Every structure is written in structure tokens, then in C-alpha cells.
């Protein structure tokens, strides 16, 4: 009776279930706001989400590993104490539902048959499966294989996380390259606009200088024409005064040069009509005065000749 009580107490302690696993809820939101966000912001949000998921998985795996190690250590210690000095047959029991669920989450399914050793923790339940017993060495081998599969799953998860992180870095690099290309394009566009603005300013300045030069030339030409006209008018006035003096001395009566006046002296380049040949034409008026003077001189010479005869 005493041995049965110890055995029952041992099985009850080993049959303790693992911690209950609570299902994690997920909040699903509409993706329109994320879709309209900037690619760099989406990349940062994705990176933070991946880091959170990775941290949760690591904490869950570490918790599960510590639980398995503690149970295996307790089992090994109790088996060492119970099996000293004699061969002990260790019964292999079916894993608890909660334990099976944790194992299925972290390892691939296996075929259970007579050739494949059942991986479990001995003494998890007080009612082991009948007829299935393995030696202590086979149990240790099964524990080793369980640990090996567990750490291989961890390594595979690390590889997948590394691949996801690498893809994320590649995406971030692509976004950075795209932004850099956009910045370079914008700089080229601004440089081109600045160059075009400078060319337009230079062209406008060149046109202004040309117009200013033409204006100065026109002003100089206008001043030169005014000076020339002033000189011509002085010459005309001097010639008229000289001719008038001679005509008065010789007492000649000259006819009008044009129809703009009643007398000879009414004709003048400044007072004649705009359809007159002498209007603003000092050269023609001067030639006419010279012709009149030559005619008067020839007439005077002929008169003197007749008088002498």
C-alpha cells in the first residue's frame, strides 16, 4: 500500500499539465489608409510589425523550451533515483492534449508506429498506455531527438526571419534608391529651369543694350541733322542778306521764286508750303539764289558793255 501511494503521488506530480495557451486575437483594419501612406512609412510600419511578431515567437519558444527542460530534468532526476541498482521498465504514455498542441506548433508531424519511438514525457498522466514500454536508453534517445527537432525548428524560424529581414532591407534600399532618383530628377529640373531663366535674363539684357545703342545712334543722328540744318539755315540767311544788299544797290526788281509769296523775298525753306520745291530744302533754295546772282551778274556785265559801246 505504501509503494502504491508513492507511485500514485509520483504520477500525479508528473501528470501536471503545461500552462494554458490563450489564443491571440487579431485586429483587422481597413487597408485604405495604409495604401495611401508613403512607401517609406509603410516600410517602417512593416519592420516594426515584423519585430513585434518575431519577439512574440521568441518569447513563446523560450517559455516552451524552459518548460520542457524543467520537466525533463525532473523526470531524469526521479528516474535516476528510482532506477538505482536495478533495471527499470519505463512506461511511455500518450502526451497530454495541451502538450501535443504545443509540440504540433513547433515541430513537423511524425508517423506513429511500432518502429518510430513515441516522443513523450514519461509519467505525464496517471494512466499510461498499456503494453508500450521502452528502456531508459530509448527514452533518453527520444528526448534527445525531441530537443534536436525543437532546436532545428528554432533555427528554421531564424532562417525565415532572416529572409524576411533581408527582403525588408532590400525593399528599404529600393525605396531609398527611388527617392534618391526622384531627388536627382528634381535637382536636374530646378537646374534646367534656373539655366533657362538665366538665358532669358541674358537675352533680355542683350536686347536692352541693343535698343539703347540704337536709341543713342538715333539721338546722335537727330542731333547731327539738327546741327546741319542750323548751319544750312545760317548759310541761307547770310546768302539772302548778301543778295538783298546787292539788289538794293543795283536797284533791281526780281520776280518771285515760287508761288508761295508775292515777292522774291517771301520764298524761304521754313515758310514755303509743304508742296513747294523749297520746303525744308535749303540746298535747292541756295542753288536758286546762286542762279539768280549769276543771272544778275551777267545782266550787269552786258549793260556795262552796251554803255561802253
Secondary structure, DSSP 8 states (H G I E B T S, - for coil): -HHHHHHHHHHHHHT---------------SHHHHHS-HHHHHHHHHHHHHHHHHHHHHHHHHHHHHHHHHHHHHHHHHHHHTTTS---EE-----HHHHHHHHHHS-----SSSS-----TTSSSS--TT-EE-HHHHHHHHHHHHHHHHHHHHHHHHHHHHHHHHHHHHHHHHHHHHHHHHHHHHHHHHHHHHHHHHHHHHHHHHHHHHHHHHHHHHHHHHHHHHHHHHHHHHHHHHHHHHHHHHHHHT-----SSTT-SSGGG--TTTS-TTSTTTT-HHHHHHHHHHHHHHHHHHHHHHHHHHH-
